[in-house]
Amino acid sequence: MAANMDQIQQKALNALEPYILLSKSANSPRAAADLVTQATSAPNTFVFAELLQTPNIQSLQTTSEEHARYLTLLQIFAWGTWSDYTSNPNLPKLSETQQTKLRQLSLLTLCTNPSNLTYVHLLEALDLPTPRALEDLVISSIYAGLLTAKLDILSQRVDVSSVASLRDLKPGSIPTMVSTLEDWDSRCVSVLADLEEHAREVRRKAQEQRRRETEHEKAVAKAMGEGEGKGRGNWGREGVGSRRRGMKWM
Amino acid sequence: MASTAPNSLLSTHKSSDSSLNIHLHPLILLTISDYITRHTLRRYQTPIVGALLGQQNGRDITLEHAFECDLIQNNDQIQLHETWFKDRLQQYKDVHLAPALELMGWFTTTAVTGPEGIHVPIHQQILQQNETAVLLAFHPSSVLEGAAVGGKLPLTIYESVYESGEAGDRSMEIDGQDSPLDLRFRELPYSVETGEAEMISVDFVARSGGNATAVDGTVKKNEKAQASQAPVGQVDEKGKATAKETKAAEDSSILSAEDEELVASLTARANAVKMLHIRIRLLKSYLNSLPLSYLTTPAPPISDADSTSAPHTDTSTSTPEINHPLLRSILAILSCLPLLLPPAHLSNFHQETLAEKSDVELISLLGSLGRSVKDAREMGRKFGVVENVKSQGKKGYINMGALGEDMWDGEGKDVGSITLTRGEDGWVYE
């Protein structure tokens, strides 16, 4: 399966791997909470689903309130956004690097809805003070390979052209994905039907044309035959013939 | 490195980042498949081996040309014929001087598992010339199984690394000596790139395949022809298609040249959409077939309780193998969908399509206008001639003169009735 992963995911997973290995030995809730903090502050880690699945991290949920917050935090990093973080008052404080990382990841999620991509909306959703800070964030995401985008300063938008595969799936998101795929599927089917219709149209018209031409030729031949029969055909035929020669007699 | 375990030659290390970037040109694929076809048809028994030429700029390697190689058997080892190979390589280098091509690697056919022991001697030979030589392993078995239809090319590119021997060998280390370095192959990702000249030939191949499909369509009515409306116009069908063409000559001439091109391009687009459709269905069935447990991971306190299936009793204990990278990639693709046509630019898009459409309609209108003018002129000419015949016919004058351009004088006056009188020098129209 390794061959199927694209480079970006591979890099992120490689960066996450030491933390996954560490989590096997992190038996106490304290250690697990520390691990969460370390993993989310590391420079290249962007995906956390594998870490979330490890039993030691999962066990954080059942321990005390103090440490369960870290599990929530990790989940937010995996699939949540900045607004999720700010709306939940209990979560531990984030360092600068963690904040930037969370904002970058939220940007990735926000990109899925293009109407969200105006400066105004993004400033609000990401809690950034100035447009300059927003631009810096977008530029850093582009360099980190998270997305390819252009900053349209005139209309105050971010034009995103592609999004990297670096967010995990929310639980329960599979049905929505399936329905999106179904929409796409039905659009494909209708486009195919359209194209085939066009091709049929072209053929039909060509056949129609052909039919008319043959009929016309038949009529002409018939008229010529009649002309012959009436005896004036010699001139008629010659006339028809000399028309083609187009001689000039001046 | 015995060939009993066929993939013992594959590297056990995971591929690190910032490895070589390989750009594969389609010409190589055409060359290889052509060589294999000829080889098989002529029933040669020798192995299929050839060399790859390309350019290398630091970590970027492009593979642009390929040629087949002569082999000799050297007491149980298959190797390249050295002098022959040197000559041939020099010839190729002489030809391709402008972007100087060099020996970049070699290709051969292998099973899907990877290179085997017999490939190593040749690889060593190539390594002597270029230290970063790559091996392009073509998998004919994948082609036979039809996996090629899925869109993945039936080839893998390996680079070779020298790795220290495995743990078993270390026990034999003698102090002061390095552990023996083994040759291992590591798989490399590659991308397909093409230059302009290549595009022309690839386009030609693809389009002639498209025309074959178009001919198939018109021949549908012919009972003799077993027209199989294959979704992808294969080039090898062209032979069959031309045979059908001669059988059903009248049917195929229904479509004029422009119409055929139009139908061919429509067919090409339809094929592309069909391929997309197949992939989408594949993704959909994969997602649908996922076991239910992921849809309701242990209820997280903050995220939405959007789980549609019934809550599971066993939460974290039985998490089956979920392929996270795959799911993430799928999610990324779906998120990119709405980005294709941003709503801000929608009005511009509509305007531009409308403008183009009206341009096309305008031009076709001009074309039909020109055609009707020409037809009207012909008509007038014939009419004039016929009138002449009628008026003069009884006198037996056959020869008409001054037909053609004189009918219409500069101002485009209508030629209603023409009288033919005999003037000084000949017939004069008035």
HADDOCK unambig.tbl for C-alpha pairs under 7 A between the chains (distance, minus, plus):
assign (segid A and resid 5 and name CA) (segid B and resid 325 and name CA) 6.49 0.50 0.50
assign (segid A and resid 9 and name CA) (segid B and resid 325 and name CA) 6.97 0.50 0.50
assign (segid A and resid 11 and name CA) (segid B and resid 17 and name CA) 6.71 0.50 0.50
assign (segid A and resid 112 and name CA) (segid B and resid 335 and name CA) 4.88 0.50 0.50
assign (segid A and resid 112 and name CA) (segid B and resid 336 and name CA) 6.66 0.50 0.50
assign (segid A and resid 112 and name CA) (segid B and resid 338 and name CA) 6.74 0.50 0.50
assign (segid A and resid 113 and name CA) (segid B and resid 338 and name CA) 6.82 0.50 0.50
assign (segid A and resid 114 and name CA) (segid B and resid 338 and name CA) 6.78 0.50 0.50
assign (segid A and resid 114 and name CA) (segid B and resid 339 and name CA) 6.17 0.50 0.50
assign (segid A and resid 114 and name CA) (segid B and resid 342 and name CA) 6.09 0.50 0.50
assign (segid A and resid 160 and name CA) (segid B and resid 339 and name CA) 6.80 0.50 0.50
assign (segid A and resid 161 and name CA) (segid B and resid 339 and name CA) 6.40 0.50 0.50
assign (segid A and resid 162 and name CA) (segid B and resid 336 and name CA) 5.86 0.50 0.50
assign (segid A and resid 163 and name CA) (segid B and resid 332 and name CA) 6.19 0.50 0.50
assign (segid A and resid 163 and name CA) (segid B and resid 336 and name CA) 6.24 0.50 0.50
assign (segid A and resid 164 and name CA) (segid B and resid 332 and name CA) 6.13 0.50 0.50
assign (segid A and resid 165 and name CA) (segid B and resid 328 and name CA) 5.34 0.50 0.50
assign (segid A and resid 165 and name CA) (segid B and resid 329 and name CA) 4.94 0.50 0.50
assign (segid A and resid 165 and name CA) (segid B and resid 331 and name CA) 6.95 0.50 0.50
assign (segid A and resid 165 and name CA) (segid B and resid 332 and name CA) 4.66 0.50 0.50
assign (segid A and resid 166 and name CA) (segid B and resid 328 and name CA) 6.52 0.50 0.50
assign (segid A and resid 167 and name CA) (segid B and resid 328 and name CA) 6.34 0.50 0.50
assign (segid A and resid 168 and name CA) (segid B and resid 328 and name CA) 5.81 0.50 0.50
assign (segid A and resid 169 and name CA) (segid B and resid 328 and name CA) 6.78 0.50 0.50
assign (segid A and resid 171 and name CA) (segid B and resid 294 and name CA) 6.72 0.50 0.50
assign (segid A and resid 171 and name CA) (segid B and resid 295 and name CA) 5.26 0.50 0.50
assign (segid A and resid 171 and name CA) (segid B and resid 296 and name CA) 5.83 0.50 0.50
assign (segid A and resid 171 and name CA) (segid B and resid 297 and name CA) 6.03 0.50 0.50
assign (segid A and resid 171 and name CA) (segid B and resid 307 and name CA) 6.92 0.50 0.50
assign (segid A and resid 172 and name CA) (segid B and resid 295 and name CA) 4.44 0.50 0.50
assign (segid A and resid 172 and name CA) (segid B and resid 296 and name CA) 6.12 0.50 0.50
assign (segid A and resid 172 and name CA) (segid B and resid 306 and name CA) 5.33 0.50 0.50
assign (segid A and resid 172 and name CA) (segid B and resid 307 and name CA) 4.55 0.50 0.50
assign (segid A and resid 172 and name CA) (segid B and resid 308 and name CA) 6.83 0.50 0.50
assign (segid A and resid 174 and name CA) (segid B and resid 287 and name CA) 6.99 0.50 0.50
assign (segid A and resid 174 and name CA) (segid B and resid 295 and name CA) 6.72 0.50 0.50
assign (segid A and resid 178 and name CA) (segid B and resid 284 and name CA) 5.96 0.50 0.50
assign (segid A and resid 178 and name CA) (segid B and resid 287 and name CA) 6.74 0.50 0.50
assign (segid A and resid 181 and name CA) (segid B and resid 280 and name CA) 6.61 0.50 0.50
assign (segid A and resid 181 and name CA) (segid B and resid 284 and name CA) 6.33 0.50 0.50
assign (segid A and resid 185 and name CA) (segid B and resid 277 and name CA) 6.20 0.50 0.50
assign (segid A and resid 185 and name CA) (segid B and resid 280 and name CA) 6.37 0.50 0.50
assign (segid A and resid 188 and name CA) (segid B and resid 273 and name CA) 6.49 0.50 0.50
assign (segid A and resid 188 and name CA) (segid B and resid 277 and name CA) 6.06 0.50 0.50
assign (segid A and resid 192 and name CA) (segid B and resid 270 and name CA) 5.82 0.50 0.50
assign (segid A and resid 192 and name CA) (segid B and resid 273 and name CA) 6.65 0.50 0.50
assign (segid A and resid 195 and name CA) (segid B and resid 266 and name CA) 6.33 0.50 0.50
assign (segid A and resid 195 and name CA) (segid B and resid 270 and name CA) 6.26 0.50 0.50
assign (segid A and resid 199 and name CA) (segid B and resid 263 and name CA) 5.55 0.50 0.50
assign (segid A and resid 199 and name CA) (segid B and resid 266 and name CA) 6.56 0.50 0.50
assign (segid A and resid 202 and name CA) (segid B and resid 259 and name CA) 6.90 0.50 0.50
assign (segid A and resid 203 and name CA) (segid B and resid 255 and name CA) 6.91 0.50 0.50
assign (segid A and resid 206 and name CA) (segid B and resid 254 and name CA) 6.25 0.50 0.50
assign (segid A and resid 206 and name CA) (segid B and resid 255 and name CA) 5.82 0.50 0.50
assign (segid A and resid 207 and name CA) (segid B and resid 254 and name CA) 6.11 0.50 0.50
assign (segid A and resid 210 and name CA) (segid B and resid 254 and name CA) 6.52 0.50 0.50
assign (segid A and resid 235 and name CA) (segid B and resid 389 and name CA) 6.66 0.50 0.50
assign (segid A and resid 235 and name CA) (segid B and resid 393 and name CA) 6.38 0.50 0.50
assign (segid A and resid 235 and name CA) (segid B and resid 398 and name CA) 6.38 0.50 0.50
assign (segid A and resid 236 and name CA) (segid B and resid 389 and name CA) 6.89 0.50 0.50
assign (segid A and resid 238 and name CA) (segid B and resid 398 and name CA) 7.00 0.50 0.50
assign (segid A and resid 239 and name CA) (segid B and resid 385 and name CA) 6.67 0.50 0.50
assign (segid A and resid 239 and name CA) (segid B and resid 386 and name CA) 6.78 0.50 0.50
assign (segid A and resid 239 and name CA) (segid B and resid 389 and name CA) 6.52 0.50 0.50
assign (segid A and resid 243 and name CA) (segid B and resid 382 and name CA) 6.93 0.50 0.50
assign (segid A and resid 243 and name CA) (segid B and resid 385 and name CA) 6.95 0.50 0.50
assign (segid A and resid 246 and name CA) (segid B and resid 403 and name CA) 5.34 0.50 0.50
assign (segid A and resid 246 and name CA) (segid B and resid 404 and name CA) 5.83 0.50 0.50
assign (segid A and resid 247 and name CA) (segid B and resid 401 and name CA) 5.86 0.50 0.50
assign (segid A and resid 247 and name CA) (segid B and resid 402 and name CA) 6.09 0.50 0.50
assign (segid A and resid 247 and name CA) (segid B and resid 403 and name CA) 6.24 0.50 0.50
assign (segid A and resid 248 and name CA) (segid B and resid 401 and name CA) 5.34 0.50 0.50
assign (segid A and resid 248 and name CA) (segid B and resid 402 and name CA) 4.11 0.50 0.50
assign (segid A and resid 248 and name CA) (segid B and resid 403 and name CA) 6.15 0.50 0.50
assign (segid A and resid 249 and name CA) (segid B and resid 401 and name CA) 4.68 0.50 0.50
assign (segid A and resid 249 and name CA) (segid B and resid 402 and name CA) 4.96 0.50 0.50
assign (segid A and resid 249 and name CA) (segid B and resid 426 and name CA) 6.48 0.50 0.50
assign (segid A and resid 249 and name CA) (segid B and resid 427 and name CA) 6.61 0.50 0.50
assign (segid A and resid 250 and name CA) (segid B and resid 402 and name CA) 6.27 0.50 0.50
assign (segid A and resid 250 and name CA) (segid B and resid 426 and name CA) 6.28 0.50 0.50
assign (segid A and resid 250 and name CA) (segid B and resid 427 and name CA) 6.91 0.50 0.50
